[in-house]
Amino acid sequence: MSRRAKLPLIAICGRPNVGKSTLFNRLVGRQRAIVHLEEGVTRDRTYATADWDGRKVRVVDTGGIVENPTDPITHRIQEQVRVAFEEASVVVFVVDGQQELTRVDYEVRDELLKLGKPVVLAVNKLDNHRLQQQRTDFYELGLGEPYAISSSHNLGIEDLTDAIVAHLPECAPAEEESETEPAITRVAVVGKPNVGKSSFVNAILNEERSIVDSTPGTTRDAIDIDFRWKDKDYLLIDTAGMRRRSGIKKEVELFSVSRSLRAVRRADVCLVMIDATDGISEQDKRIVNYVKEQGRGMVLVWTKWDLVENKEQRFKALAEEIDLKAPFLRYVPYVTISNMSRQRLFTTFEFIDRVAAETEKRVSTSALNAFLDELRATQPPSTHKGGTPKIKYATQASVKPTTFVFFVNKKSLFHFSYLRFIENRIREKFGFEGVPVTVELRESAPKE
């Protein structure tokens, strides 16, 4: 188990639009959950680690509890809330301090009492001293002290966290400090809507960690999930489907895509999922290009392989499609999977490990310049714009993104095709499977 999983868990619950996600962001100290006036924005369980004056805890945000869920997605949201209850060390029950208590509030109260776990009552939206007087009305719930807070204005949060910590067992600082934080590979699962991203995560975990439905846009936020496989720790980031901007109809969908793009930037390796029955679309190419621009490692995952009839023929066709439609993907490894039959699901981690190692690879300056000597001898750059291009020396400037800097006499003398040739030769010599490689030219001052 990773150290993160051992921390006590604080679950936030309540009706829709009482300010749960705003409180979650406040407690973890950063904007992790999407906050929007639209009801039902939060669907999956969103976890984050918080540090309260040296006391580390994990906090989970949950979807709004409703009385009678009428559609499959809302029903699954309710199931996700109950899973969070079972996992939690302490439950924070959030109510709206500017509204009267509802029947749902009382039903949630009854359920929490039966749960037998510590409950802290947070009366939210009490934004000033006059409104804070209303907190006494909530003693009626019989859950003890109602804590007057305003998540949006950061009022009463310190008293609330003190009340939560009072219910937690004493931590053992010496023991925690003695542990070393394990190396974690961050893996973003990205792709268009409905290609099977959440189904993949659920199949890997063997539980419904993310809500899956045929409705496009079911996943709204990027969900961080700790996972351990063969003594290695991973952070899986399940993301919302990345639509074209013209296809975004609601503001909340814009936030979702923004979080998905951020997940790419946070990742070490991106699993780019594409429906094997459809092939590579223009939107798939946009997603791949974004991953490439961010310099992230990449594995291409063809999903829904169980729906393919002639698998050998289709596999060959997909390889040809890469050559024709997306030749820049030739350096990217790919694997076919089925979430339904679980075929090759865990093979993806072999690819992830290989590509993650390549993202860390460094070529020594001596080895790179020895390679450069070979390049000059076998394939020197041809004359361009009436001048003779010369490469003086080279060095690897960075990883993540992997960047090589070539110091030259004049950048304008180098044709872009020669830079592509250099990249291909670097790959042949040093590898960098699944890793975007950038070759940057810099002019070095002539010696006097």
C-alpha positions in Angstrom: 0.0 0.0 0.0 1.2 3.6 -0.6 1.7 5.9 2.3 -1.2 8.1 1.0 -3.7 5.3 1.5 -2.9 5.1 5.2 -4.0 8.6 6.0 -7.4 9.1 7.7 -10.2 9.9 5.3 -12.7 12.8 5.7 -15.9 12.4 3.6 -18.0 15.5 2.7 -21.7 14.9 2.1 -25.0 16.7 1.8 -27.7 17.8 -0.6 -26.9 19.3 -4.0 -25.7 22.9 -4.1 -25.0 23.3 -0.4 -21.3 24.1 -1.1 -19.6 20.7 -0.7 -17.1 21.2 -3.5 -16.3 24.7 -2.4 -15.6 23.4 1.1 -13.6 20.5 -0.4 -11.4 23.0 -2.3 -11.0 25.1 0.8 -10.0 22.1 3.0 -7.4 20.8 0.6 -6.1 24.3 -0.2 -6.4 24.3 -3.9 -9.0 24.3 -6.7 -9.4 20.5 -7.2 -13.2 20.0 -7.6 -15.3 21.8 -10.2 -17.6 24.4 -8.6 -20.7 25.5 -10.5 -24.2 26.7 -9.9 -25.6 23.8 -12.0 -26.9 21.0 -9.8 -25.2 17.6 -10.0 -21.8 18.8 -11.3 -20.0 16.5 -8.9 -20.6 12.8 -9.8 -17.6 10.7 -8.9 -15.7 10.6 -5.7 -12.9 13.2 -5.8 -9.9 12.7 -3.4 -7.1 14.9 -2.3 -4.5 15.1 0.4 -4.6 18.1 2.9 -2.1 19.3 5.4 -3.7 21.0 8.5 -0.9 22.5 10.6 1.3 19.4 10.0 -1.6 16.9 10.3 -2.0 15.1 7.0 -5.5 13.8 6.0 -7.3 12.7 2.9 -10.5 14.4 1.9 -13.2 13.1 -0.4 -15.9 15.2 -2.2 -19.1 13.4 -3.1 -22.1 14.1 -5.3 -25.3 15.6 -3.9 -27.7 13.2 -2.0 -31.3 13.3 -3.4 -34.4 11.6 -2.2 -35.6 9.7 -5.2 -33.0 9.3 -8.0 -34.8 9.0 -11.3 -32.1 8.3 -13.8 -29.2 5.8 -13.8 -26.4 8.4 -13.4 -28.1 10.0 -10.3 -28.6 6.5 -8.9 -25.0 5.7 -9.3 -24.0 9.0 -7.7 -25.9 7.9 -4.6 -24.0 4.6 -4.6 -20.7 6.5 -4.8 -21.7 8.6 -1.7 -22.3 5.4 0.3 -18.9 4.0 -0.6 -17.3 7.2 0.7 -19.3 6.7 4.0 -17.9 3.2 4.4 -14.3 4.4 3.7 -14.4 7.5 5.9 -12.9 8.0 9.4 -15.1 11.2 9.9 -18.1 12.5 7.9 -18.6 16.2 7.4 -22.4 16.8 6.8 -22.9 20.1 5.0 -26.2 22.0 5.1 -27.3 25.3 3.7 -27.5 27.9 6.5 -29.7 30.2 4.4 -32.4 27.6 3.9 -34.7 25.6 6.1 -33.9 22.0 6.8 -35.5 19.6 4.3 -36.7 16.1 4.5 -33.5 14.9 2.7 -31.4 16.6 5.4 -33.2 14.6 8.1 -32.9 11.4 6.1 -29.2 11.9 5.7 -29.0 12.6 9.5 -30.7 9.3 10.2 -28.4 7.4 7.9 -25.3 9.0 9.5 -26.4 8.2 13.0 -26.9 4.5 12.0 -23.4 4.5 10.4 -22.0 5.0 13.9 -19.0 7.1 12.7 -18.1 10.6 14.0 -20.1 13.3 12.2 -19.2 17.0 12.1 -22.1 19.4 11.1 -21.0 22.3 8.9 -23.6 25.0 8.4 -22.5 26.7 5.2 -23.2 30.0 3.5 -23.3 32.0 6.8 -21.3 34.8 5.2 -21.5 37.4 8.0 -22.0 37.8 11.7 -25.8 38.3 11.4 -26.2 35.1 9.4 -24.0 33.2 11.8 -26.6 33.6 14.5 -28.8 31.2 12.5 -26.4 28.3 13.2 -28.3 27.6 16.5 -31.4 26.5 14.4 -29.4 23.5 13.3 -29.1 22.0 16.8 -32.4 20.5 15.8 -30.6 17.8 13.8 -29.2 16.3 17.1 -25.7 16.0 15.7 -24.0 18.2 18.3 -22.3 21.6 17.7 -23.3 23.2 14.3 -20.2 24.9 12.9 -21.0 28.1 11.1 -18.8 28.4 8.0 -18.6 30.2 4.7 -16.6 28.1 2.3 -16.5 30.9 -0.3 -15.3 33.5 2.2 -13.0 31.2 4.2 -15.0 31.9 7.5 -15.1 29.3 10.3 -12.9 26.8 8.4 -10.2 26.6 11.1 -12.8 25.8 13.8 -14.3 23.2 11.5 -10.9 21.5 10.9 -10.1 21.5 14.6 -13.5 19.7 15.3 -12.6 17.1 12.6 -9.1 16.5 14.0 -10.6 16.1 17.5 -12.3 12.9 16.2 -9.1 11.4 14.7 -6.8 9.1 16.5 -3.4 10.5 17.6 -0.9 10.3 14.7 2.6 8.9 15.2 4.9 11.6 13.7 8.1 9.7 14.2 6.7 6.7 12.3 5.4 8.8 9.5 8.7 10.7 9.1 10.6 7.4 8.9 8.7 6.3 5.9 10.0 7.4 2.5 7.5 8.6 0.0 7.3 6.0 -2.8 8.1 6.9 -6.4 4.7 7.3 -8.1 4.2 7.2 -11.9 1.3 9.6 -12.8 -0.8 8.2 -15.6 -3.5 10.4 -17.3 -6.2 8.4 -19.1 -7.4 10.7 -21.9 -9.5 10.5 -25.1 -12.8 11.6 -26.6 -16.1 11.0 -24.8 -17.3 7.4 -24.7 -14.0 5.6 -25.7 -13.9 3.6 -22.4 -11.7 5.7 -20.1 -13.7 5.2 -16.9 -14.6 1.6 -17.9 -10.8 0.9 -18.1 -10.2 2.4 -14.7 -13.1 0.5 -13.1 -11.9 -2.8 -14.7 -8.3 -2.2 -13.4 -9.6 -1.5 -9.9 -12.3 -4.2 -10.1 -14.9 -1.7 -8.7 -17.1 1.2 -9.9 -14.6 3.9 -8.9 -15.9 6.2 -11.8 -19.5 6.3 -13.0 -19.9 4.7 -16.4 -22.9 5.5 -18.6 -23.5 5.6 -22.4 -24.3 9.3 -22.0 -21.4 11.4 -23.3 -19.9 13.6 -20.6 -20.7 11.3 -17.7 -17.3 12.0 -16.2 -17.1 15.7 -15.3 -13.9 16.1 -13.3 -10.4 14.6 -13.4 -10.3 11.9 -10.7 -7.1 10.9 -9.0 -6.9 7.3 -8.0 -4.0 5.6 -6.1 -3.1 2.2 -7.6 -0.4 -0.4 -6.8 0.6 -3.1 -9.3 3.6 -5.5 -8.9 5.1 -3.4 -6.1 4.9 -0.2 -8.1 2.8 2.8 -7.2 0.7 4.7 -9.8 -1.6 7.7 -9.7 -4.3 7.1 -12.3 -6.0 10.2 -13.5 -9.4 9.5 -15.0 -10.5 12.4 -17.2 -13.5 13.8 -18.8 -13.9 13.3 -22.6 -12.1 15.9 -24.6 -14.5 17.4 -27.1 -13.8 19.9 -29.8 -14.4 23.4 -28.6 -17.3 23.8 -31.1 -19.0 20.8 -29.5 -19.0 22.2 -26.0 -22.6 23.3 -25.1 -22.4 24.1 -21.4 -19.9 26.1 -19.3 -19.4 23.1 -17.0 -18.2 21.1 -20.0 -15.6 23.8 -20.7 -14.3 23.3 -17.1 -14.2 19.5 -17.6 -12.1 19.8 -20.7 -9.8 22.3 -19.0 -9.3 19.8 -16.1 -8.5 17.1 -18.7 -5.8 19.3 -20.3 -4.4 20.0 -16.9 -4.3 16.3 -16.2 -2.1 15.8 -19.3 0.3 18.5 -17.9 0.5 16.7 -14.5 1.1 13.3 -16.0 4.3 11.4 -16.6 2.6 9.1 -19.2 -0.7 9.6 -21.0 -2.8 6.6 -22.1 -4.5 8.0 -25.2 -7.6 5.9 -25.8 -9.1 5.5 -29.3 -12.1 3.4 -30.3 -10.7 0.6 -32.4 -14.0 0.3 -34.3 -13.8 3.9 -35.4 -10.1 4.6 -36.0 -8.2 7.9 -35.7 -10.5 10.9 -36.0 -9.4 14.6 -36.3 -10.2 15.1 -32.6 -8.0 12.1 -31.7 -5.2 13.8 -33.6 -5.8 17.0 -31.7 -5.6 15.2 -28.4 -2.3 13.4 -29.4 -0.9 16.7 -30.6 -1.6 18.4 -27.2 0.1 15.5 -25.4 3.0 15.9 -27.7 3.2 19.7 -27.2 3.4 19.1 -23.5 6.3 16.7 -23.9 4.5 13.9 -22.0 5.1 10.2 -22.6 2.4 8.5 -24.5 0.9 5.0 -25.1 -1.9 4.6 -27.6 -4.6 2.3 -26.4 -7.1 0.9 -28.9 -10.3 0.1 -26.9 -13.4 -2.0 -27.5 -11.3 -4.8 -29.1 -14.0 -7.3 -28.2 -16.3 -5.6 -30.8 -13.7 -6.1 -33.7 -14.6 -9.2 -35.8 -11.5 -9.9 -37.9 -8.9 -8.9 -35.4 -5.8 -9.7 -37.5 -7.1 -7.7 -40.4 -8.2 -4.8 -38.2 -4.8 -4.7 -36.4 -3.0 -4.4 -39.7 -5.4 -1.7 -40.9 -4.8 0.4 -37.7 -1.1 0.2 -38.3 -1.6 1.5 -41.8 -3.9 4.2 -40.5 -1.2 5.5 -38.2 1.3 5.6 -41.2 -1.2 7.5 -43.4 -3.2 9.7 -40.9 -0.7 10.2 -38.1 2.9 9.4 -39.0 4.0 11.4 -35.9 2.6 8.4 -33.9 5.2 5.9 -35.3 7.4 6.3 -32.2 4.4 5.7 -29.9 3.8 2.1 -28.7 0.2 0.8 -28.9 -1.9 -2.0 -27.4 -5.4 -3.3 -28.0 -7.6 -3.9 -25.0 -11.2 -4.9 -24.0 -12.7 -3.5 -20.8 -15.5 -6.1 -21.1 -13.3 -9.2 -21.4 -10.4 -7.6 -19.5 -8.1 -8.6 -22.4 -4.6 -7.1 -22.0 -5.7 -4.5 -19.4 -2.6 -5.0 -17.3 -0.3 -5.2 -20.3 -0.8 -1.5 -20.5 1.3 -1.1 -17.3 4.2 -2.8 -19.0 4.0 -0.1 -21.7 3.5 2.6 -19.1 6.7 1.5 -17.2 8.7 1.3 -20.5 7.6 4.8 -21.6 8.0 6.3 -18.1 11.6 5.1 -18.0 12.2 6.7 -21.4 10.8 10.1 -20.2 13.6 10.1 -17.6 16.4 9.1 -20.1 19.4 11.4 -20.4 22.0 11.2 -23.1 25.5 12.4 -22.0 27.0 15.3 -23.8 29.9 13.2 -24.9 27.7 10.4 -26.3 25.6 13.0 -28.1 28.5 14.7 -29.7 30.0 11.4 -30.8 26.7 10.7 -32.4 26.9 14.2 -34.0 30.3 13.4 -35.5 28.8 10.4 -37.2 25.9 12.5 -38.4 28.3 15.1 -40.0 30.3 12.4 -41.7 27.4 10.4 -43.1 24.6 12.9 -43.7 25.7 16.6 -43.4 23.1 19.2 -43.8 22.7 20.4 -47.4 23.1 24.0 -48.5 20.0 26.1 -47.8 19.3 29.8 -48.6 22.7 30.1 -50.2 24.7 29.3 -47.0 26.3 26.3 -45.5 24.7 25.1 -42.2 27.0 23.9 -39.5 26.3 22.1 -36.2 29.1 23.0 -33.7 28.0 20.9 -30.7 24.9 19.6 -28.9 23.6 18.8 -25.5 20.4 17.5 -23.9 18.8 20.4 -22.1 15.9 18.7 -20.2 13.6 15.8 -19.7 9.8 16.1 -19.4 9.9 17.6 -22.1 12.9 15.8 -23.7 14.8 18.6 -25.4 18.1 18.6 -27.3 19.8 21.9 -28.1 22.0 22.1 -31.1 24.4 25.1 -31.3 24.7 26.2 -34.9 26.2 28.9 -37.0 22.9 30.3 -38.3 19.4 28.8 -37.7 17.8 30.1 -40.9 20.2 27.8 -42.9 18.6 24.7 -41.5 15.6 23.3 -43.4 12.8 21.8 -41.1 13.2 18.4 -42.9 16.7 18.1 -41.6 15.5 18.7 -38.0 13.1 15.9 -38.5 15.9 13.8 -39.9 18.0 14.5 -36.7 15.1 13.5 -34.5 14.7 10.2 -36.3 18.4 9.5 -36.0 18.3 10.3 -32.3 15.5 7.8 -31.9 17.3 5.1 -33.9 20.4 5.6 -31.7 19.1 6.3 -28.2 15.4 5.1 -28.2 12.9 7.4 -26.5 10.0 5.1 -27.2 6.7 7.0 -26.7 8.4 10.2 -25.8 8.2 13.5 -27.8 11.6 14.8 -28.7 12.3 18.4 -29.4 15.4 19.6 -31.3 16.1 23.2 -30.7 18.6 25.3 -32.6 20.6 28.1 -31.0 23.1 30.3 -32.7 26.5 30.3 -31.0 28.6 33.5 -31.2 31.5 33.2 -33.6 35.0 32.9 -32.0 37.0 36.1 -32.3 
